[in-house]
Amino acid sequence: MIPFVTSFPFTYRTPEAMSARITRIIAENPGPFTFTGTGTYLVGGEQSVAVIDPGPDRQDHLEAILTHSPGPITHIVITHTHRDHSALASALKEKTGAPIYGFGAHPTAPGEAPMALDEGADFDFEADVPIRDGDIITGPGWTLTAVGTPGHTGNHLCFCLEEEQVLFTGDHMMGWSTTVVAPPDGNMGDYMESLETLLRREDQRYYPTHGAPIDDPKPFVEAVKAHRQKRDAEIVAALTKAPQSPKDIAEKVYTDIDKALLPAASLNVMAHLAMHLKAERIQKNSDGFYITPK
């Protein structure tokens, strides 16, 4: 079982010191996929601050970041291009002059993207400084190293604060729920490989953009991996000789969730099916997905 934390104390727009170098401010954009809202992290001190995932385009959140930053904002760092993470970046840049660091534009065009989950994809995002796996962003007293973690989206990055050996995990690893992987923006094969990336690391704590911090990260990741493998087996077992849609399969497999979340569950099913389709383990025709007898 994944040790999720589904309740923790906080106050919107109020800074909380997570460590000597890390302050968190939570935006008031709660929802079925954002949990309590976007947790924006301010990393640094009196000389320089990097803002990780500035969050949704809300004036009240912008003012909270500017008011409570412990020093001048010199870097704006984006884990991926969903609007609850990146939409405020341009307004924050306009106020501070800080450049925006991120992988780059959203991986799909508007017509190709999956249904919007909460605030949806940020098709307007532009990075001033493109970042890739292993790239380093520095300021006085802090060092952030990018860790490539595609899966939730193709352009997802985590960032390690080297001085504390903690990882800002964006939506790749969340403290309250599993991550939605929705094709074509998301890729389940990539997501599973990115879990292995985390398991090879020695991070001491995770700071997800949604939810509480994750202590003892490796057992948490192992539990997420086991859950994904179990869900994958259930999806494959639900396939029959007759073609079925991802929605048909989701209704069979996701029997323990609110029916309002079935569209998102169907996207997760599609991600699993796409992984098996690529490996030629299942078949597809115009009516849906099916499995052929061995």
Secondary structure, DSSP 4 states (H G I P E B T S, - for coil): -----------TT--EESSSSEEEEE-S--BTTTBT--EEEEEE-SS-EEEE---SS-HHHHHHHHHH-SS-EEEEE-S--BHHHHTTHHHHHHHH-PPEEES-S-SS-TTTSPPP-TT-B-TT---SEE--TT-EEEETTEEEEEEE--SSSTT-EEEEETTTTEEEEETTS-SSSPPP--TTT--HHHHHHHHHHHHTS--SEEEESSSS-EESHHHHHHHHHHHHHHHHHHHHHH--SS-B-HHHHHHHH-TTS-GGGHHHHHHHHHHHHHHHHHTTSSEEETTEEE----
